[in-house]
Amino acid sequence: MAGMEKDTPIPEAIRLHTKSRVLELVYGETVFRLPFEYLRVMTPSAEARGHGPGQETLQVGKRDVELLAVEPSGTYALKLVFSDGHDSGLYTWDLLYNLGVHQDELWAEYLRLLEAQGASRDSTGSPAAAARSCSHHH
């Protein structure tokens, strides 16, 4: 199965904290607290990642995004459903663990890209406008 390394740690517990807006992953003594915004902007979905290096679409204006649901997808991934209608990203155990381990540098890199593009973490305009701009282009 793609994305399933034999030695990939699988969290013992997964807790959704809607008030503090973090997804908590517990691996024994190690606990990762991944903000919804971070998870959303790091989505592995094809429409955000593009189909080759350099084709990624920078995810912007996601500061207020909510994580509505966490659903298992087979035995190797979680499907995260976000309030902006985004639900096509499958977060494999590998990816989630890496997002936890490398959280600081990945987030710093994201902020650097935002700045380079003059983009903002805050959504612009009404939620409806944001929802429209999130439509899938094929």
N, CA, C and O atoms as a GROMACS GRO file, in nm:
protein
  552
    1MET      N    1   0.085  -0.119   0.000
    1MET     CA    2   0.000   0.000   0.000
    1MET      C    3   0.088   0.124   0.000
    1MET      O    4   0.182   0.133   0.079
    2ALA      N    5   0.061   0.215  -0.085
    2ALA     CA    6   0.141   0.337  -0.090
    2ALA      C    7   0.135   0.409   0.044
    2ALA      O    8   0.029   0.419   0.106
    3GLY      N    9   0.247   0.459   0.087
    3GLY     CA   10   0.250   0.539   0.208
    3GLY      C   11   0.247   0.458   0.336
    3GLY      O   12   0.227   0.513   0.444
    4MET      N   13   0.268   0.328   0.326
    4MET     CA   14   0.267   0.248   0.447
    4MET      C   15   0.403   0.183   0.464
    4MET      O   16   0.428   0.074   0.412
    5GLU      N   17   0.490   0.249   0.537
    5GLU     CA   18   0.619   0.189   0.568
    5GLU      C   19   0.598   0.092   0.683
    5GLU      O   20   0.511   0.113   0.768
    6LYS      N   21   0.677  -0.013   0.685
    6LYS     CA   22   0.661  -0.113   0.792
    6LYS      C   23   0.681  -0.051   0.930
    6LYS      O   24   0.614  -0.087   1.026
    7ASP      N   25   0.775   0.044   0.938
    7ASP     CA   26   0.809   0.096   1.069
    7ASP      C   27   0.743   0.231   1.099
    7ASP      O   28   0.783   0.301   1.192
    8THR      N   29   0.642   0.265   1.020
    8THR     CA   30   0.574   0.392   1.047
    8THR      C   31   0.498   0.385   1.178
    8THR      O   32   0.415   0.295   1.196
    9PRO      N   33   0.524   0.476   1.269
    9PRO     CA   34   0.447   0.476   1.393
    9PRO      C   35   0.302   0.512   1.366
    9PRO      O   36   0.273   0.604   1.288
   10ILE      N   37   0.213   0.441   1.430
   10ILE     CA   38   0.071   0.472   1.420
   10ILE      C   39   0.029   0.527   1.556
   10ILE      O   40   0.060   0.467   1.659
   11PRO      N   41  -0.039   0.640   1.558
   11PRO     CA   42  -0.072   0.700   1.688
   11PRO      C   43  -0.162   0.609   1.771
   11PRO      O   44  -0.252   0.544   1.720
   12GLU      N   45  -0.135   0.608   1.900
   12GLU     CA   46  -0.217   0.529   1.993
   12GLU      C   47  -0.349   0.599   2.019
   12GLU      O   48  -0.451   0.535   2.046
   13ALA      N   49  -0.346   0.731   2.010
   13ALA     CA   50  -0.467   0.809   2.033
   13ALA      C   51  -0.468   0.929   1.940
   13ALA      O   52  -0.364   0.987   1.910
   14ILE      N   53  -0.587   0.965   1.897
   14ILE     CA   54  -0.605   1.081   1.811
   14ILE      C   55  -0.716   1.163   1.874
   14ILE      O   56  -0.829   1.115   1.890
   15ARG      N   57  -0.685   1.286   1.909
   15ARG     CA   58  -0.786   1.369   1.974
   15ARG      C   59  -0.806   1.498   1.896
   15ARG      O   60  -0.710   1.566   1.859
   16LEU      N   61  -0.931   1.528   1.873
   16LEU     CA   62  -0.967   1.649   1.800
   16LEU      C   63  -1.004   1.755   1.902
   16LEU      O   64  -1.104   1.741   1.974
   17HIS      N   65  -0.927   1.862   1.910
   17HIS     CA   66  -0.956   1.970   2.004
   17HIS      C   67  -1.012   2.088   1.926
   17HIS      O   68  -0.937   2.168   1.870
   18THR      N   69  -1.145   2.098   1.923
   18THR     CA   70  -1.204   2.202   1.838
   18THR      C   71  -1.183   2.342   1.896
   18THR      O   72  -1.169   2.438   1.821
   19LYS      N   73  -1.179   2.354   2.029
   19LYS     CA   74  -1.161   2.488   2.089
   19LYS      C   75  -1.022   2.543   2.060
   19LYS      O   76  -1.008   2.656   2.014
   20SER      N   77  -0.921   2.463   2.087
   20SER     CA   78  -0.784   2.511   2.064
   20SER      C   79  -0.740   2.486   1.920
   20SER      O   80  -0.630   2.525   1.880
   21ARG      N   81  -0.828   2.420   1.842
   21ARG     CA   82  -0.802   2.399   1.699
   21ARG      C   83  -0.673   2.324   1.672
   21ARG      O   84  -0.592   2.365   1.590
   22VAL      N   85  -0.656   2.213   1.743
   22VAL     CA   86  -0.542   2.127   1.713
   22VAL      C   87  -0.588   1.983   1.707
   22VAL      O   88  -0.684   1.943   1.773
   23LEU      N   89  -0.517   1.906   1.627
   23LEU     CA   90  -0.535   1.761   1.622
   23LEU      C   91  -0.418   1.704   1.700
   23LEU      O   92  -0.302   1.727   1.666
   24GLU      N   93  -0.450   1.631   1.803
   24GLU     CA   94  -0.345   1.576   1.889
   24GLU      C   95  -0.322   1.430   1.853
   24GLU      O   96  -0.416   1.350   1.848
   25LEU      N   97  -0.196   1.397   1.827
   25LEU     CA   98  -0.158   1.259   1.794
   25LEU      C   99  -0.064   1.211   1.903
   25LEU      O  100   0.038   1.273   1.932
   26VAL      N  101  -0.100   1.100   1.964
   26VAL     CA  102  -0.021   1.049   2.076
   26VAL      C  103   0.056   0.924   2.033
   26VAL      O  104  -0.002   0.823   1.992
   27TYR      N  105   0.187   0.933   2.044
   27TYR     CA  106   0.276   0.819   2.014
   27TYR      C  107   0.354   0.791   2.142
   27TYR      O  108   0.465   0.842   2.160
   28GLY      N  109   0.298   0.710   2.230
   28GLY     CA  110   0.369   0.683   2.355
   28GLY      C  111   0.397   0.813   2.429
   28GLY      O  112   0.305   0.887   2.462
   29GLU      N  113   0.526   0.839   2.456
   29GLU     CA  114   0.563   0.962   2.529
   29GLU      C  115   0.558   1.085   2.439
   29GLU      O  116   0.554   1.198   2.488
   30THR      N  117   0.558   1.063   2.309
   30THR     CA  118   0.562   1.175   2.215
   30THR      C  119   0.420   1.216   2.178
   30THR      O  120   0.338   1.134   2.138
   31VAL      N  121   0.393   1.344   2.192
   31VAL     CA  122   0.261   1.396   2.156
   31VAL      C  123   0.280   1.510   2.057
   31VAL      O  124   0.352   1.606   2.085
   32PHE      N  125   0.215   1.499   1.943
   32PHE     CA  126   0.217   1.608   1.845
   32PHE      C  127   0.084   1.681   1.852
   32PHE      O  128  -0.022   1.619   1.855
   33ARG      N  129   0.091   1.812   1.855
   33ARG     CA  130  -0.030   1.893   1.850
   33ARG      C  131  -0.025   1.974   1.721
   33ARG      O  132   0.045   2.075   1.711
   34LEU      N  133  -0.100   1.928   1.623
   34LEU     CA  134  -0.093   1.989   1.490
   34LEU      C  135  -0.213   2.082   1.469
   34LEU      O  136  -0.327   2.035   1.467
   35PRO      N  137  -0.188   2.212   1.454
   35PRO     CA  138  -0.299   2.306   1.432
   35PRO      C  139  -0.375   2.273   1.304
   35PRO      O  140  -0.317   2.226   1.206
   36PHE      N  141  -0.505   2.298   1.306
   36PHE     CA  142  -0.588   2.271   1.188
   36PHE      C  143  -0.532   2.343   1.066
   36PHE      O  144  -0.527   2.286   0.957
   37GLU      N  145  -0.491   2.468   1.085
   37GLU     CA  146  -0.440   2.547   0.973
   37GLU      C  147  -0.318   2.479   0.911
   37GLU      O  148  -0.305   2.470   0.789
   38TYR      N  149  -0.231   2.432   0.997
   38TYR     CA  150  -0.109   2.364   0.950
   38TYR      C  151  -0.146   2.238   0.870
   38TYR      O  152  -0.092   2.214   0.762
   39LEU      N  153  -0.236   2.158   0.925
   39LEU     CA  154  -0.279   2.037   0.855
   39LEU      C  155  -0.341   2.072   0.720
   39LEU      O  156  -0.318   2.005   0.620
   40ARG      N  157  -0.421   2.178   0.720
   40ARG     CA  158  -0.492   2.216   0.597
   40ARG      C  159  -0.394   2.263   0.490
   40ARG      O  160  -0.407   2.224   0.373
   41VAL      N  161  -0.297   2.346   0.528
   41VAL     CA  162  -0.207   2.398   0.426
   41VAL      C  163  -0.107   2.292   0.379
   41VAL      O  164  -0.047   2.306   0.272
   42MET      N  165  -0.088   2.188   0.458
   42MET     CA  166   0.003   2.081   0.419
   42MET      C  167  -0.071   1.966   0.350
   42MET      O  168  -0.017   1.856   0.338
   43THR      N  169  -0.191   1.991   0.307
   43THR     CA  170  -0.271   1.884   0.248
   43THR      C  171  -0.196   1.809   0.138
   43THR      O  172  -0.129   1.870   0.055
   44PRO      N  173  -0.208   1.678   0.139
   44PRO     CA  174  -0.145   1.598   0.034
   44PRO      C  175  -0.231   1.586  -0.092
   44PRO      O  176  -0.193   1.514  -0.185
   45SER      N  177  -0.345   1.654  -0.095
   45SER     CA  178  -0.435   1.632  -0.209
   45SER      C  179  -0.371   1.676  -0.340
   45SER      O  180  -0.290   1.769  -0.344
   46ALA      N  181  -0.408   1.609  -0.446
   46ALA     CA  182  -0.348   1.634  -0.578
   46ALA      C  183  -0.375   1.777  -0.625
   46ALA      O  184  -0.289   1.838  -0.689
   47GLU      N  185  -0.492   1.829  -0.593
   47GLU     CA  186  -0.523   1.962  -0.647
   47GLU      C  187  -0.434   2.067  -0.585
   47GLU      O  188  -0.406   2.170  -0.647
   48ALA      N  189  -0.387   2.044  -0.462
   48ALA     CA  190  -0.297   2.140  -0.400
   48ALA      C  191  -0.152   2.112  -0.438
   48ALA      O  192  -0.074   2.205  -0.460
   49ARG      N  193  -0.117   1.985  -0.446
   49ARG     CA  194   0.022   1.946  -0.472
   49ARG      C  195   0.060   1.961  -0.619
   49ARG      O  196   0.178   1.973  -0.651
   50GLY      N  197  -0.039   1.959  -0.708
   50GLY     CA  198  -0.006   1.965  -0.850
   50GLY      C  199   0.044   1.828  -0.894
   50GLY      O  200   0.039   1.732  -0.818
   51HIS      N  201   0.091   1.820  -1.016
   51HIS     CA  202   0.131   1.689  -1.068
   51HIS      C  203   0.279   1.685  -1.099
   51HIS      O  204   0.324   1.610  -1.186
   52GLY      N  205   0.352   1.766  -1.026
   52GLY     CA  206   0.496   1.766  -1.045
   52GLY      C  207   0.556   1.876  -0.962
   52GLY      O  208   0.484   1.966  -0.918
   53PRO      N  209   0.686   1.873  -0.941
   53PRO     CA  210   0.752   1.976  -0.860
   53PRO      C  211   0.725   2.114  -0.918
   53PRO      O  212   0.726   2.133  -1.040
   54GLY      N  213   0.702   2.208  -0.832
   54GLY     CA  214   0.680   2.345  -0.878
   54GLY      C  215   0.537   2.373  -0.916
   54GLY      O  216   0.502   2.488  -0.945
   55GLN      N  217   0.452   2.270  -0.917
   55GLN     CA  218   0.312   2.292  -0.954
   55GLN      C  219   0.221   2.306  -0.832
   55GLN      O  220   0.099   2.317  -0.845
   56GLU      N  221   0.282   2.306  -0.714
   56GLU     CA  222   0.200   2.314  -0.595
   56GLU      C  223   0.122   2.446  -0.593
   56GLU      O  224   0.171   2.550  -0.638
   57THR      N  225   0.002   2.439  -0.541
   57THR     CA  226  -0.077   2.560  -0.521
   57THR      C  227  -0.062   2.596  -0.375
   57THR      O  228  -0.098   2.519  -0.286
   58LEU      N  229  -0.009   2.716  -0.350
   58LEU     CA  230   0.006   2.757  -0.211
   58LEU      C  231  -0.133   2.777  -0.152
   58LEU      O  232  -0.216   2.849  -0.208
   59GLN      N  233  -0.157   2.714  -0.038
   59GLN     CA  234  -0.286   2.725   0.030
   59GLN      C  235  -0.281   2.849   0.119
   59GLN      O  236  -0.199   2.856   0.210
   60VAL      N  237  -0.368   2.944   0.093
   60VAL     CA  238  -0.363   3.069   0.170
   60VAL      C  239  -0.497   3.097   0.237
   60VAL      O  240  -0.599   3.038   0.202
   61GLY      N  241  -0.494   3.188   0.334
   61GLY     CA  242  -0.617   3.231   0.399
   61GLY      C  243  -0.684   3.123   0.480
   61GLY      O  244  -0.807   3.117   0.489
   62LYS      N  245  -0.603   3.035   0.541
   62LYS     CA  246  -0.662   2.922   0.614
   62LYS      C  247  -0.651   2.936   0.766
   62LYS      O  248  -0.671   2.839   0.838
   63ARG      N  249  -0.621   3.055   0.814
   63ARG     CA  250  -0.601   3.072   0.958
   63ARG      C  251  -0.724   3.026   1.038
   63ARG      O  252  -0.709   2.967   1.145
   64ASP      N  253  -0.844   3.052   0.986
   64ASP     CA  254  -0.966   3.022   1.062
   64ASP      C  255  -1.031   2.890   1.025
   64ASP      O  256  -1.142   2.862   1.070
   65VAL      N  257  -0.963   2.809   0.945
   65VAL     CA  258  -1.026   2.685   0.901
   65VAL      C  259  -1.053   2.593   1.020
   65VAL      O  260  -0.974   2.587   1.114
   66GLU      N  261  -1.165   2.523   1.014
   66GLU     CA  262  -1.199   2.426   1.119
   66GLU      C  263  -1.183   2.286   1.062
   66GLU      O  264  -1.202   2.262   0.943
   67LEU      N  265  -1.148   2.194   1.150
   67LEU     CA  266  -1.143   2.053   1.112
   67LEU      C  267  -1.272   1.992   1.164
   67LEU      O  268  -1.293   1.984   1.285
   68LEU      N  269  -1.359   1.950   1.072
   68LEU     CA  270  -1.492   1.905   1.110
   68LEU      C  271  -1.495   1.757   1.143
   68LEU      O  272  -1.570   1.714   1.230
   69ALA      N  273  -1.413   1.680   1.074
   69ALA     CA  274  -1.419   1.536   1.096
   69ALA      C  275  -1.286   1.472   1.064
   69ALA      O  276  -1.211   1.518   0.978
   70VAL      N  277  -1.259   1.363   1.134
   70VAL     CA  278  -1.141   1.282   1.110
   70VAL      C  279  -1.193   1.141   1.087
   70VAL      O  280  -1.249   1.079   1.177
   71GLU      N  281  -1.174   1.091   0.965
   71GLU     CA  282  -1.228   0.959   0.932
   71GLU      C  283  -1.115   0.868   0.890
   71GLU      O  284  -1.026   0.908   0.815
   72PRO      N  285  -1.116   0.742   0.939
   72PRO     CA  286  -1.012   0.651   0.893
   72PRO      C  287  -1.031   0.619   0.745
   72PRO      O  288  -1.144   0.608   0.697
   73SER      N  289  -0.921   0.603   0.674
   73SER     CA  290  -0.928   0.561   0.535
   73SER      C  291  -0.843   0.435   0.524
   73SER      O  292  -0.721   0.443   0.517
   74GLY      N  293  -0.908   0.322   0.523
   74GLY     CA  294  -0.833   0.196   0.527
   74GLY      C  295  -0.756   0.189   0.658
   74GLY      O  296  -0.801   0.243   0.759
   75THR      N  297  -0.642   0.124   0.656
   75THR     CA  298  -0.563   0.111   0.779
   75THR      C  299  -0.440   0.200   0.773
   75THR      O  300  -0.355   0.194   0.862
   76TYR      N  301  -0.430   0.282   0.670
   76TYR     CA  302  -0.303   0.352   0.649
   76TYR      C  303  -0.315   0.502   0.646
   76TYR      O  304  -0.214   0.571   0.632
   77ALA      N  305  -0.436   0.557   0.658
   77ALA     CA  306  -0.450   0.701   0.643
   77ALA      C  307  -0.573   0.753   0.716
   77ALA      O  308  -0.662   0.677   0.754
   78LEU      N  309  -0.574   0.884   0.734
   78LEU     CA  310  -0.692   0.953   0.785
   78LEU      C  311  -0.741   1.047   0.677
   78LEU      O  312  -0.662   1.110   0.606
   79LYS      N  313  -0.871   1.056   0.666
   79LYS     CA  314  -0.931   1.156   0.578
   79LYS      C  315  -0.976   1.270   0.668
   79LYS      O  316  -1.055   1.249   0.761
   80LEU      N  317  -0.926   1.390   0.641
   80LEU     CA  318  -0.962   1.504   0.723
   80LEU      C  319  -1.060   1.591   0.644
   80LEU      O  320  -1.036   1.625   0.528
   81VAL      N  321  -1.170   1.626   0.708
   81VAL     CA  322  -1.272   1.707   0.644
   81VAL      C  323  -1.269   1.847   0.705
   81VAL      O  324  -1.292   1.864   0.825
   82PHE      N  325  -1.241   1.946   0.621
   82PHE     CA  326  -1.224   2.083   0.668
   82PHE      C  327  -1.347   2.168   0.637
   82PHE      O  328  -1.426   2.138   0.548
   83SER      N  329  -1.360   2.276   0.713
   83SER     CA  330  -1.478   2.362   0.701
   83SER      C  331  -1.483   2.438   0.569
   83SER      O  332  -1.587   2.493   0.534
   84ASP      N  333  -1.372   2.442   0.496
   84ASP     CA  334  -1.376   2.513   0.367
   84ASP      C  335  -1.416   2.418   0.254
   84ASP      O  336  -1.404   2.451   0.136
   85GLY      N  337  -1.463   2.300   0.292
   85GLY     CA  338  -1.511   2.206   0.191
   85GLY      C  339  -1.402   2.113   0.141
   85GLY      O  340  -1.428   2.026   0.058
   86HIS      N  341  -1.282   2.132   0.191
   86HIS     CA  342  -1.172   2.049   0.144
   86HIS      C  343  -1.172   1.914   0.215
   86HIS      O  344  -1.165   1.908   0.338
   87ASP      N  345  -1.182   1.807   0.138
   87ASP     CA  346  -1.183   1.675   0.202
   87ASP      C  347  -1.116   1.570   0.116
   87ASP      O  348  -1.137   1.450   0.134
   88SER      N  349  -1.033   1.616   0.021
   88SER     CA  350  -0.974   1.518  -0.072
   88SER      C  351  -0.833   1.476  -0.032
   88SER      O  352  -0.770   1.397  -0.102
   89GLY      N  353  -0.785   1.530   0.080
   89GLY     CA  354  -0.650   1.491   0.121
   89GLY      C  355  -0.653   1.368   0.208
   89GLY      O  356  -0.724   1.364   0.308
   90LEU      N  357  -0.574   1.267   0.171
   90LEU     CA  358  -0.561   1.150   0.258
   90LEU      C  359  -0.428   1.162   0.331
   90LEU      O  360  -0.321   1.163   0.269
   91TYR      N  361  -0.436   1.171   0.460
   91TYR     CA  362  -0.317   1.192   0.542
   91TYR      C  363  -0.268   1.056   0.591
   91TYR      O  364  -0.324   1.000   0.686
   92THR      N  365  -0.165   1.003   0.526
   92THR     CA  366  -0.114   0.872   0.566
   92THR      C  367  -0.044   0.884   0.701
   92THR      O  368  -0.008   0.993   0.744
   93TRP      N  369  -0.025   0.771   0.766
   93TRP     CA  370   0.046   0.771   0.895
   93TRP      C  371   0.186   0.829   0.877
   93TRP      O  372   0.236   0.903   0.963
   94ASP      N  373   0.250   0.796   0.765
   94ASP     CA  374   0.383   0.852   0.735
   94ASP      C  375   0.379   1.004   0.735
   94ASP      O  376   0.459   1.071   0.800
   95LEU      N  377   0.282   1.057   0.660
   95LEU     CA  378   0.272   1.201   0.644
   95LEU      C  379   0.245   1.267   0.779
   95LEU      O  380   0.309   1.366   0.814
   96LEU      N  381   0.150   1.213   0.853
   96LEU     CA  382   0.114   1.273   0.982
   96LEU      C  383   0.234   1.274   1.077
   96LEU      O  384   0.259   1.372   1.147
   97TYR      N  385   0.306   1.164   1.077
   97TYR     CA  386   0.423   1.156   1.165
   97TYR      C  387   0.529   1.258   1.123
   97TYR      O  388   0.588   1.327   1.206
   98ASN      N  389   0.550   1.266   0.992
   98ASN     CA  390   0.648   1.364   0.941
   98ASN      C  391   0.604   1.507   0.969
   98ASN      O  392   0.688   1.592   1.001
   99LEU      N  393   0.474   1.534   0.958
   99LEU     CA  394   0.424   1.668   0.988
   99LEU      C  395   0.450   1.702   1.134
   99LEU      O  396   0.475   1.817   1.169
  100GLY      N  397   0.442   1.600   1.220
  100GLY     CA  398   0.470   1.621   1.362
  100GLY      C  399   0.618   1.643   1.388
  100GLY      O  400   0.657   1.738   1.456
  101VAL      N  401   0.699   1.554   1.333
  101VAL     CA  402   0.843   1.560   1.357
  101VAL      C  403   0.904   1.689   1.302
  101VAL      O  404   0.990   1.750   1.365
  102HIS      N  405   0.859   1.730   1.184
  102HIS     CA  406   0.920   1.844   1.115
  102HIS      C  407   0.833   1.969   1.121
  102HIS      O  408   0.845   2.059   1.037
  103GLN      N  409   0.745   1.974   1.221
  103GLN     CA  410   0.646   2.082   1.227
  103GLN      C  411   0.710   2.221   1.220
  103GLN      O  412   0.664   2.306   1.145
  104ASP      N  413   0.815   2.243   1.298
  104ASP     CA  414   0.874   2.376   1.304
  104ASP      C  415   0.930   2.422   1.170
  104ASP      O  416   0.904   2.533   1.124
  105GLU      N  417   1.009   2.332   1.107
  105GLU     CA  418   1.070   2.377   0.981
  105GLU      C  419   0.968   2.384   0.867
  105GLU      O  420   0.978   2.471   0.781
  106LEU      N  421   0.870   2.293   0.866
  106LEU     CA  422   0.768   2.298   0.760
  106LEU      C  423   0.684   2.424   0.772
  106LEU      O  424   0.651   2.488   0.672
  107TRP      N  425   0.649   2.460   0.895
  107TRP     CA  426   0.568   2.580   0.916
  107TRP      C  427   0.650   2.705   0.879
  107TRP      O  428   0.597   2.797   0.816
  108ALA      N  429   0.776   2.708   0.917
  108ALA     CA  430   0.862   2.822   0.883
  108ALA      C  431   0.872   2.838   0.732
  108ALA      O  432   0.869   2.949   0.679
  109GLU      N  433   0.884   2.725   0.663
  109GLU     CA  434   0.893   2.727   0.517
  109GLU      C  435   0.763   2.778   0.455
  109GLU      O  436   0.765   2.855   0.359
  110TYR      N  437   0.651   2.735   0.512
  110TYR     CA  438   0.520   2.781   0.464
  110TYR      C  439   0.508   2.933   0.480
  110TYR      O  440   0.463   3.002   0.388
  111LEU      N  441   0.547   2.983   0.597
  111LEU     CA  442   0.539   3.128   0.620
  111LEU      C  443   0.631   3.204   0.524
  111LEU      O  444   0.598   3.314   0.479
  112ARG      N  445   0.746   3.144   0.494
  112ARG     CA  446   0.839   3.208   0.400
  112ARG      C  447   0.776   3.216   0.260
  112ARG      O  448   0.788   3.318   0.192
  113LEU      N  449   0.710   3.108   0.218
  113LEU     CA  450   0.644   3.106   0.087
  113LEU      C  451   0.531   3.208   0.081
  113LEU      O  452   0.514   3.279  -0.018
  114LEU      N  453   0.453   3.215   0.190
  114LEU     CA  454   0.344   3.313   0.195
  114LEU      C  455   0.398   3.453   0.174
  114LEU      O  456   0.346   3.531   0.095
  115GLU      N  457   0.506   3.482   0.246
  115GLU     CA  458   0.565   3.616   0.240
  115GLU      C  459   0.617   3.642   0.099
  115GLU      O  460   0.600   3.751   0.044
  116ALA      N  461   0.682   3.542   0.042
  116ALA     CA  462   0.739   3.557  -0.092
  116ALA      C  463   0.629   3.587  -0.194
  116ALA      O  464   0.652   3.660  -0.291
  117GLN      N  465   0.510   3.532  -0.172
  117GLN     CA  466   0.401   3.553  -0.266
  117GLN      C  467   0.311   3.669  -0.225
  117GLN      O  468   0.212   3.699  -0.292
  118GLY      N  469   0.345   3.733  -0.114
  118GLY     CA  470   0.263   3.844  -0.067
  118GLY      C  471   0.124   3.798  -0.027
  118GLY      O  472   0.027   3.874  -0.036
  119ALA      N  473   0.114   3.673   0.018
  119ALA     CA  474  -0.016   3.618   0.054
  119ALA      C  475  -0.039   3.627   0.205
  119ALA      O  476   0.052   3.659   0.281
  120SER      N  477  -0.160   3.598   0.245
  120SER     CA  478  -0.194   3.610   0.387
  120SER      C  479  -0.255   3.482   0.441
  120SER      O  480  -0.314   3.403   0.368
  121ARG      N  481  -0.238   3.463   0.573
  121ARG     CA  482  -0.302   3.349   0.639
  121ARG      C  483  -0.448   3.378   0.663
  121ARG      O  484  -0.526   3.286   0.689
  122ASP      N  485  -0.488   3.504   0.654
  122ASP     CA  486  -0.627   3.540   0.679
  122ASP      C  487  -0.706   3.531   0.550
  122ASP      O  488  -0.659   3.570   0.444
  123SER      N  489  -0.826   3.478   0.562
  123SER     CA  490  -0.907   3.467   0.441
  123SER      C  491  -0.956   3.607   0.407
  123SER      O  492  -0.987   3.687   0.495
  124THR      N  493  -0.962   3.634   0.279
  124THR     CA  494  -1.005   3.767   0.235
  124THR      C  495  -1.152   3.760   0.195
  124THR      O  496  -1.196   3.661   0.137
  125GLY      N  497  -1.225   3.863   0.227
  125GLY     CA  498  -1.364   3.869   0.185
  125GLY      C  499  -1.453   3.776   0.265
  125GLY      O  500  -1.415   3.728   0.372
  126SER      N  501  -1.569   3.750   0.211
  126SER     CA  502  -1.669   3.670   0.282
  126SER      C  503  -1.636   3.522   0.272
  126SER      O  504  -1.564   3.480   0.180
  127PRO      N  505  -1.687   3.442   0.366
  127PRO     CA  506  -1.667   3.297   0.357
  127PRO      C  507  -1.720   3.241   0.225
  127PRO      O  508  -1.663   3.147   0.170
  128ALA      N  509  -1.828   3.299   0.175
  128ALA     CA  510  -1.885   3.251   0.049
  128ALA      C  511  -1.786   3.268  -0.066
  128ALA      O  512  -1.770   3.179  -0.150
  129ALA      N  513  -1.720   3.383  -0.068
  129ALA     CA  514  -1.621   3.408  -0.173
  129ALA      C  515  -1.506   3.309  -0.162
  129ALA      O  516  -1.455   3.258  -0.262
  130ALA      N  517  -1.467   3.283  -0.037
  130ALA     CA  518  -1.357   3.190  -0.015
  130ALA      C  519  -1.398   3.050  -0.062
  130ALA      O  520  -1.318   2.978  -0.122
  131ALA      N  521  -1.522   3.014  -0.036
  131ALA     CA  522  -1.570   2.881  -0.077
  131ALA      C  523  -1.570   2.870  -0.229
  131ALA      O  524  -1.533   2.767  -0.285
  132ARG      N  525  -1.612   2.978  -0.294
  132ARG     CA  526  -1.615   2.975  -0.441
  132ARG      C  527  -1.475   2.960  -0.498
  132ARG      O  528  -1.455   2.885  -0.594
  133SER      N  529  -1.378   3.030  -0.439
  133SER     CA  530  -1.244   3.025  -0.496
  133SER      C  531  -1.178   2.889  -0.469
  133SER      O  532  -1.072   2.858  -0.522
  134CYS      N  533  -1.243   2.810  -0.384
  134CYS     CA  534  -1.187   2.679  -0.349
  134CYS      C  535  -1.237   2.569  -0.442
  134CYS      O  536  -1.204   2.452  -0.424
  135SER      N  537  -1.318   2.609  -0.543
  135SER     CA  538  -1.377   2.506  -0.631
  135SER      C  539  -1.266   2.434  -0.706
  135SER      O  540  -1.158   2.488  -0.728
  136HIS      N  541  -1.294   2.311  -0.744
  136HIS     CA  542  -1.191   2.227  -0.805
  136HIS      C  543  -1.183   2.254  -0.955
  136HIS      O  544  -1.283   2.252  -1.026
  137HIS      N  545  -1.062   2.280  -1.001
  137HIS     CA  546  -1.044   2.302  -1.145
  137HIS      C  547  -0.978   2.178  -1.203
  137HIS      O  548  -0.871   2.138  -1.158
  138HIS      N  549  -1.041   2.120  -1.300
  138HIS     CA  550  -0.981   1.999  -1.364
  138HIS      C  551  -0.950   2.028  -1.509
  138HIS      O  552  -0.900   1.942  -1.580
   0.00000   0.00000   0.00000
